[in-house]
Amino acid sequence: MRYEGPIYRPPSEAHSLLIQATIGCPHNRCTFCMVYKNGPRYRVRDVAEIKKDMIVAKEVYGSQIRTLFFPAGNTIAMKTDDLCAICCFAREIFPQLERITVYGSSQYIHKKGPGGLQRLAEAGLSRIHVGLESGDDVIIKRIKKGTNSAQQIEAGRWVAEAGIELSLYVILGIGGKERTKPHATNTAKVLNAIEPHFTRLRTFVPKINTPLLEDVKRGSFEMLGPHEVLKEAVMLIRGIEVSTCITSDHYTNYIKLDGKMPDEKPRLLKTINEFLKKDENFFRPFFVGQE
């Protein structure tokens, strides 16, 4: 099996087979992301090569593979025919496969359209991890996400209608002190409009070699402290009215949160409020991300 460039996968794919389908990210302009800023440039691997890697994986691990993740940063941007081909092949070679997953940004999901997403679902694609980051259009533009809230909503609904699980990522604190309330309230509105299967919380940590870190250093971006991040989480969770699984499965977060909305909203809010009683020195210190 061959890998090129940084290989990242969601925490929920920790036990999945990783077969690289794409290299880099076709957007690669988000101001908070350092992963592919120094390369490699985006390209799609040849379908025949991807299939060969799956054959090698079967020789090494056997046919008992149950979950498969196709890196890299935006594999949904592959041509629909090619992505369908490798999904179908994976189902053929690993008969016990239960889940096939990719990363995908809203703008590239949107390009697939409802028909393309339906084809992918039929081919076996079962979950897409999407960096929503924020539902606030001011923030989305500032961080150069390459989309907007209306497109995020439409793309998310199409994914769900196709029968593909949708895992959305929200970055607490990505709007800084200036946009904390709009970030929380507008993101909740987008989540309510989409009703994703999973809403995964992250906390903004400035990363090396990123424009947003330079903004932090200059003071043009004021980061939230631990209590402010938790208060933003309270606003977000209070605003969510639909069914979605909240989880904070990431090292950037100040506390661990897991619960099914809306039934467990009171418990989640109670947990946050208990931590808000603690001194800010209780929480992890500020750090600059290196990866």
C-alpha positions in Angstrom: 0.0 0.0 0.0 1.3 3.4 -0.9 0.8 6.8 0.8 1.8 10.3 -0.2 1.7 13.5 1.8 0.0 13.9 5.2 -2.6 11.2 6.0 -5.3 12.3 8.4 -8.4 10.5 9.4 -11.3 11.3 11.8 -11.0 9.9 15.3 -14.1 7.7 14.6 -12.1 6.0 11.8 -9.3 5.0 14.1 -9.8 1.3 13.4 -10.6 1.7 9.7 -8.5 0.5 6.8 -6.9 3.5 5.1 -6.6 3.4 1.4 -5.4 6.6 -0.2 -7.6 7.8 -3.1 -6.6 11.4 -3.4 -3.6 13.5 -2.4 -3.8 16.9 -0.9 -6.8 19.2 -1.0 -8.3 20.8 -4.1 -9.4 23.9 -2.1 -6.4 24.4 0.2 -7.2 28.0 1.1 -8.8 27.8 4.6 -7.0 30.2 6.8 -7.0 27.9 9.9 -5.7 24.8 8.2 -2.0 23.9 7.8 -2.3 20.4 6.5 -1.5 20.8 2.9 -0.2 24.4 2.8 3.3 23.2 1.9 2.1 20.5 -0.5 1.7 18.1 -2.0 -0.5 19.6 -4.7 -3.9 18.0 -5.1 -4.3 15.1 -7.5 -6.5 12.0 -7.8 -4.8 8.6 -7.8 -5.4 6.2 -10.7 -8.3 3.9 -10.0 -6.2 0.9 -11.0 -3.6 1.8 -8.3 -6.2 2.3 -5.7 -7.6 -1.2 -6.5 -4.1 -2.7 -6.3 -3.7 -1.3 -2.8 -7.0 -2.8 -1.7 -5.8 -6.2 -3.1 -2.5 -5.8 -1.1 -4.5 -4.9 2.0 -6.6 -8.0 1.7 -3.4 -10.1 1.5 -2.2 -8.5 4.7 -5.3 -8.2 6.7 -7.7 -10.7 5.1 -11.2 -10.2 4.0 -12.6 -9.3 7.4 -12.3 -5.6 7.0 -15.5 -3.9 8.3 -14.7 -0.1 7.9 -12.8 1.6 5.2 -11.7 5.3 4.9 -10.4 6.8 1.7 -8.0 9.7 2.4 -6.9 12.4 1.7 -8.5 15.8 2.5 -11.3 16.0 0.0 -11.9 12.7 -1.6 -15.5 13.6 -2.5 -14.0 15.8 -5.2 -13.0 12.7 -7.2 -15.0 12.1 -10.4 -18.2 10.4 -9.5 -17.5 7.4 -11.8 -14.1 6.8 -10.2 -15.3 7.1 -6.6 -18.2 4.8 -7.4 -15.7 2.3 -9.0 -13.5 2.1 -5.9 -16.5 1.9 -3.6 -18.0 -1.0 -5.6 -14.6 -2.8 -5.7 -14.2 -2.4 -2.0 -17.6 -4.0 -1.4 -16.6 -6.8 -3.7 -13.2 -7.5 -2.2 -14.2 -7.0 1.4 -17.6 -8.8 1.7 -18.0 -8.0 5.4 -17.5 -4.2 4.9 -20.0 -2.2 6.9 -18.9 1.4 6.2 -17.0 3.3 3.5 -16.2 6.9 4.4 -14.5 10.0 2.9 -13.8 13.6 3.8 -15.7 16.1 1.7 -16.3 19.9 1.7 -19.7 21.3 1.0 -18.8 23.0 -2.3 -17.5 19.7 -3.7 -20.5 17.7 -2.4 -22.7 20.4 -4.0 -21.1 19.8 -7.3 -22.2 16.2 -7.2 -25.8 17.1 -7.0 -28.6 14.8 -5.8 -28.1 12.4 -8.6 -24.4 12.0 -8.1 -24.8 11.5 -4.4 -27.5 8.9 -5.0 -25.1 7.0 -7.3 -22.4 7.1 -4.6 -24.8 5.8 -2.0 -25.8 2.9 -4.3 -22.1 2.2 -4.9 -21.6 1.8 -1.2 -20.4 5.2 0.1 -22.0 5.3 3.6 -20.6 8.3 5.4 -19.1 11.7 4.6 -17.1 13.8 7.1 -17.6 17.5 6.4 -15.9 20.5 7.9 -18.9 22.8 8.4 -16.7 24.9 10.8 -19.4 27.6 11.1 -22.9 28.5 9.8 -22.1 32.3 10.0 -21.5 33.7 6.5 -19.2 36.4 7.8 -16.9 33.8 9.4 -17.1 31.4 6.5 -15.9 34.2 4.2 -13.2 35.3 6.6 -11.7 31.8 6.9 -11.9 31.4 3.1 -13.9 28.2 3.4 -15.1 28.5 -0.2 -18.8 28.0 0.5 -21.7 29.7 2.2 -24.4 28.7 4.6 -27.1 28.3 1.9 -24.8 25.9 -0.1 -23.9 24.0 3.1 -27.5 23.5 3.9 -28.4 22.3 0.4 -25.4 20.0 0.1 -26.1 18.5 3.6 -29.7 17.9 2.8 -28.8 16.1 -0.5 -26.4 13.8 1.4 -29.1 12.9 3.9 -31.7 12.4 1.2 -29.3 10.0 -0.6 -29.1 7.9 2.5 -25.5 8.7 3.3 -24.6 9.5 6.9 -23.4 13.0 7.5 -20.8 13.9 10.1 -20.4 17.7 10.4 -17.5 19.4 12.2 -18.0 22.7 14.1 -15.1 24.7 15.4 -15.8 26.4 18.7 -14.1 29.8 18.8 -13.4 30.1 15.1 -15.2 33.5 15.0 -13.1 34.9 17.8 -14.6 37.2 20.5 -16.2 39.5 17.9 -18.4 36.8 16.3 -19.0 34.3 19.1 -22.7 34.9 19.4 -23.4 35.0 15.6 -21.2 31.9 15.2 -23.2 29.9 17.8 -26.6 31.1 16.7 -26.1 30.9 12.9 -24.4 27.5 13.2 -27.3 26.2 15.2 -29.6 27.4 12.4 -27.6 25.6 9.8 -27.5 22.4 11.8 -31.3 22.6 12.3 -31.8 23.0 8.6 -29.6 20.0 7.8 -30.2 17.6 10.7 -26.8 15.8 10.4 -26.4 12.4 11.9 -23.3 13.6 13.9 -22.2 17.0 15.0 -18.6 16.9 16.1 -17.2 19.7 18.1 -13.6 21.0 17.8 -12.0 24.0 19.6 -10.0 26.5 17.6 -6.3 26.1 18.0 -4.1 28.3 15.8 -1.8 26.2 13.7 1.8 26.9 12.5 2.2 28.3 9.0 -1.4 29.6 8.8 -2.8 33.0 8.1 -5.1 32.8 11.2 -2.1 32.3 13.5 -0.6 35.5 12.1 -3.9 37.3 12.8 -3.7 36.0 16.4 -0.2 37.3 16.8 -1.1 40.7 15.4 -4.1 40.9 17.7 -6.6 41.3 14.8 -8.2 38.0 15.9 -9.0 37.7 19.6 -9.2 34.1 20.8 -11.7 32.9 23.3 -10.6 31.7 26.7 -11.8 28.4 28.1 -14.9 29.8 29.8 -15.8 31.8 26.7 -15.5 28.6 24.5 -17.8 26.8 26.9 -20.3 29.6 26.9 -20.3 29.5 23.1 -21.0 25.8 23.3 -23.9 26.5 25.6 -25.4 28.9 23.0 -24.8 26.4 20.2 -26.4 23.5 22.1 -29.4 25.6 23.3 -30.0 26.6 19.7 -30.0 23.0 18.3 -33.6 21.7 18.0 -33.1 18.6 15.7 -32.0 15.1 16.2 -28.2 14.8 16.0 -25.4 13.1 18.0 -23.2 15.6 19.7 -19.6 14.5 20.4 -16.4 16.3 21.2 -13.9 13.6 20.3 -10.8 15.7 19.8 -7.7 16.7 21.6 -8.4 20.4 21.1 -11.5 20.4 23.3 -11.6 21.6 26.9 -14.2 19.0 28.0 -15.7 15.8 26.8 -19.3 16.0 25.6 -21.4 13.2 24.2 -25.2 13.1 23.8 -28.1 12.6 21.6 -30.0 15.8 20.8 -32.5 17.0 21.7 -33.3 14.5 24.4 -30.0 14.9 26.2 -29.7 18.6 25.8 -30.4 19.3 29.6 -27.7 16.9 30.6 -25.1 18.4 28.2 -25.9 21.9 29.4 -25.6 20.8 33.0 -22.2 19.2 32.3 -20.9 22.4 30.7 -22.3 24.6 33.5 -20.5 22.4 36.1 -17.2 23.0 34.3 -17.9 26.7 34.1 -17.6 26.8 37.9 -14.0 25.7 37.7 -11.1 28.2 37.5 -9.7 28.7 34.0 -6.4 27.3 35.2 -8.1 23.9 35.4 -8.3 23.7 31.6 -5.5 22.8 29.2 -3.2 25.7 28.4 -3.0 27.7 25.2 -0.8 26.1 22.5 0.0 26.4 18.9 -0.8 23.3 16.9 2.0 21.6 15.1 0.0 19.2 13.0 
